[in-house]
Structure formats: structure tokens, C-alpha cells
Amino acid sequence: MSKVLHDKLNVYLANQQIMYIKLHNLHWYVKGRGFFTLHAKLEELYNQTAEIMDQVAERLLALGGSPVASAKNALSLASVKELEDAPISSDDTVRGMISDVEYWIRDTNEIVKLAEEDGDGATADMFNGYLAEYQKLLWMLKSHMA
């Protein structure tokens, strides 16, 4: 595994770790129209994020890498921003999620390309699976706001 792919996977992992916390924040603080639907979907998403974190960390280890495993290091690497502990409207929740998912699509595409350049088809396949899920989620979020 190249250093570039190793570092990119760790940034991805750090962002997932912060996103896991952010999704809990939204789950607990979302208010307004669509509360029940969003509350349940956010729980599904943070559970999915926990699985992704584990898969990415284990992939790094399988390739001889070292996954970021502390909140301090995750915060220093992550570009995903935390939220304040405050109520947030359902519309603002979905708008924020759309922005986050668009970021995940770009970031995941980058990892697929890096893995392919490294000749690492297994990692590319893994992230192509994530990409398909993010694309579906983006469609659903945009449909919710229509």
C-alpha cells in the first residue's frame, strides 16, 4: 500500500469517526416536520457508519497500515465538522446531510482511484460499494427535500 493511499484511508477513517458523533447529534437534536422518519434514518446511518469505520480500520491493518484510533488524532485529521449541542430543524438536518453525502461521494471516488492506481482491487471494490450506498442516500435526501 502506498503512503498516499494509507494516509487517505486514515483521513477517511477520521472523518467517519467524527461523522459517527455528528449523526448521533442530529439523531438526538432534530426537530420538526419529518422527525420520526429522520430520527430512525439517522440511527440507521450511524450504525452503518460504525460498520464502515471497523471495515476501513481492519482493511488498513490487513494491508500493514496503522488506523487512526483516538479522538484527538481523528479530530486533527478530519475535515468533517462537528455540530453544537443544540436543536436543529429537520430541513437543516437534511440540507446538511446532502452536503456531507456529496463530500463522501467525492472522497470515496478519490480512494477508488488511488486504490486502482496501487493495483489494490479489493480496496477499490470495497469503496465502490460505499459509493453506491452514498449515491442512493443522496438521491433519497434530495427527494425528501423536493
GIWO-V27953 format. One record per backbone hydrogen bond with DSSP energy under -1.0 kcal/mol. NH is the residue of the N-H (numbers start at 1). CO is the residue of the C=O. If there is no record, write none. Layout:
# GIWO-V27953
NH_CO ; NH_CO
This chain:
# GIWO-V27953
6_2 ; 7_3 ; 8_4 ; 9_5 ; 10_6 ; 11_7 ; 12_8 ; 13_9 ; 14_10 ; 15_11 ; 16_12 ; 17_13 ; 18_14 ; 19_15 ; 20_16 ; 21_17 ; 22_18 ; 23_19 ; 24_20 ; 25_21 ; 26_22 ; 27_23 ; 28_24 ; 29_25 ; 30_26 ; 31_88 ; 35_32 ; 38_34 ; 39_35 ; 40_36 ; 41_37 ; 42_38 ; 43_39 ; 44_40 ; 45_41 ; 46_42 ; 47_43 ; 48_44 ; 49_45 ; 50_46 ; 51_47 ; 52_48 ; 53_49 ; 54_50 ; 55_51 ; 56_52 ; 57_53 ; 58_54 ; 59_55 ; 60_56 ; 61_57 ; 62_58 ; 63_59 ; 64_61 ; 65_60 ; 74_70 ; 75_71 ; 76_72 ; 77_73 ; 78_74 ; 86_84 ; 88_29 ; 90_31 ; 93_89 ; 94_90 ; 95_91 ; 96_92 ; 97_93 ; 98_94 ; 99_95 ; 100_96 ; 101_97 ; 102_98 ; 103_99 ; 104_100 ; 105_101 ; 106_102 ; 107_103 ; 108_104 ; 109_105 ; 110_106 ; 111_107 ; 112_108 ; 113_109 ; 114_110 ; 115_111 ; 116_112 ; 117_113 ; 118_114 ; 119_116 ; 120_115 ; 124_120 ; 125_121 ; 126_122 ; 127_123 ; 128_124 ; 129_125 ; 130_126 ; 131_127 ; 132_128 ; 133_129 ; 134_130 ; 135_131 ; 136_132 ; 137_133 ; 138_134 ; 139_135 ; 140_136 ; 141_137 ; 142_138 ; 143_139 ; 144_140 ; 145_141
